[in-house]
Amino acid sequence: MSLRETVIGVQQNQKNQSLPILALGDTVRVGILIEEANKQRVQVYQGTLISKNQSDIDTTIVIRRIFQGVGIERVFFLRSPLVRYVTVLRRAKVRRAKLYYLRYLTGKATRLKERFVKF
């Protein structure tokens, strides 16, 4: 089996993970596997999705949250084995491809209008 076939096989296994449909402006909760000493636990990271880079298996998202008055952004590889789950808590109505402008806003100015989904 060649290296190319091995890579394609691994990619197919990773594609089978079920992920919700993510859109910019969504408030998402990501559970990440953290190792401390000999123990493993799932740590939750919750924030606003400000960027999404979709390239098949290497899809990344950038999530921004405010912690003690300081904005923190973190990049997640969606198909990583360390990402245990991704849930969408709230959908927002946005008209931009990237929401980097939220970096320069504070307080109530960072609020986004909620988008209601019809089923």
Summary of the structure (lengths in Angstrom):
residues: 119
radius of gyration: 16.4
end to end distance: 45.4
largest distance: 56.2
contacts: 269
relative contact order: 0.22
helix: 21%
strand: 43%
